[in-house]
């Protein structure tokens, strides 16, 4: 199942992230893909806000994985594969495979650089830059859990 949306401002991309956050549960994995500046980090900022995380969310390009906790003790891991020469090996060494097997929520930017590490089930979110303000965002379910998540999002669309 796919859900294709368009946002016309960074605030709308963040709001979409917050909406997605309301449907997440422990162990969910989001694989973000798209060009530089397409909205991956902006979406993740909204997602974190929707989870109740108040920390400033920045791209983990140079640290690889940032960790944030919400008020209920849930953890969001925010990973970035952009600058890695051998992303699958380097992210494996950084423990991303273990995070995928855990109960925390994991968001990976530039997930298209690690296809061999992704589990069978995850939510792929592709960001396309249409112009300075507009983005096309395509959410694709990989597995039954994420089909249900997208059906819920579609049913509860604004």
Residue pairs with C-beta under 8 A, 6 or more apart in sequence:
1 140
1 141
1 146
1 147
1 150
1 151
2 138
2 139
2 140
2 141
2 150
3 138
3 139
3 150
3 153
3 154
4 136
4 137
4 138
4 139
5 16
5 136
5 137
5 138
5 139
6 130
6 134
6 135
6 136
6 137
7 13
7 16
7 39
7 134
7 135
7 137
8 133
8 134
9 133
10 39
10 42
13 39
13 42
13 43
13 46
13 135
13 137
14 42
14 43
14 45
14 46
14 49
15 46
16 43
16 46
16 137
17 42
17 43
17 44
17 45
17 46
17 47
17 48
17 49
17 50
18 46
18 47
18 49
18 50
19 50
19 153
19 156
19 158
20 30
20 47
20 50
20 123
20 139
20 149
20 153
21 46
21 47
21 48
21 49
21 50
21 51
22 50
23 149
23 152
23 153
24 47
24 51
24 105
24 149
26 74
26 103
26 104
26 105
27 102
27 103
27 104
27 105
28 105
28 106
28 123
28 145
28 149
29 100
29 105
29 106
29 107
29 108
29 118
29 119
29 121
29 122
29 123
30 47
30 105
30 106
30 107
30 108
30 122
30 123
30 124
30 125
31 108
31 111
31 112
31 118
31 122
31 123
31 124
31 125
32 40
32 43
32 44
32 107
32 108
32 109
32 110
32 111
32 125
32 126
32 127
33 40
33 110
33 111
33 112
33 124
33 125
33 126
33 127
34 40
34 126
34 127
34 128
34 129
35 127
35 128
35 129
37 129
38 127
38 128
38 129
38 135
39 127
39 129
39 135
39 137
40 59
40 109
40 110
40 127
41 57
41 58
41 59
41 109
43 125
43 127
43 137
44 57
44 78
44 107
44 109
45 57
47 76
47 107
48 55
48 57
48 68
48 76
48 78
51 70
51 74
51 76
51 105
52 70
52 71
52 72
53 68
53 69
53 70
53 76
55 68
57 66
57 68
57 78
58 66
59 80
59 109
60 66
60 78
60 79
60 80
60 109
61 80
61 82
61 83
62 83
64 79
64 80
64 84
64 90
64 91
64 94
65 77
65 78
65 79
65 80
65 94
65 95
65 96
65 99
66 77
66 78
66 79
67 75
67 76
67 77
67 78
68 75
68 76
68 78
69 75
69 76
70 76
74 104
74 105
75 104
75 105
76 104
76 105
76 106
76 107
77 99
77 104
77 105
77 106
77 107
78 107
78 109
79 91
79 94
79 96
79 99
79 106
79 107
79 108
79 109
80 108
80 109
80 110
81 87
81 91
81 108
81 109
81 110
81 111
81 113
81 114
82 109
82 110
82 113
84 90
84 91
84 113
87 110
87 113
87 114
88 113
88 114
88 115
88 116
88 117
91 97
91 114
91 117
92 117
96 106
96 108
96 114
96 117
97 117
99 106
100 106
100 117
100 118
100 119
108 114
108 118
111 118
111 124
118 142
120 142
120 143
121 142
121 143
121 144
121 145
121 146
122 142
122 143
122 146
123 139
123 140
123 141
123 142
123 146
123 149
123 150
124 139
124 140
124 142
125 137
125 138
125 139
125 140
126 137
126 138
126 140
127 135
127 136
127 137
128 135
128 136
128 137
128 138
129 135
130 136
139 150
139 153
141 147
141 149
141 150
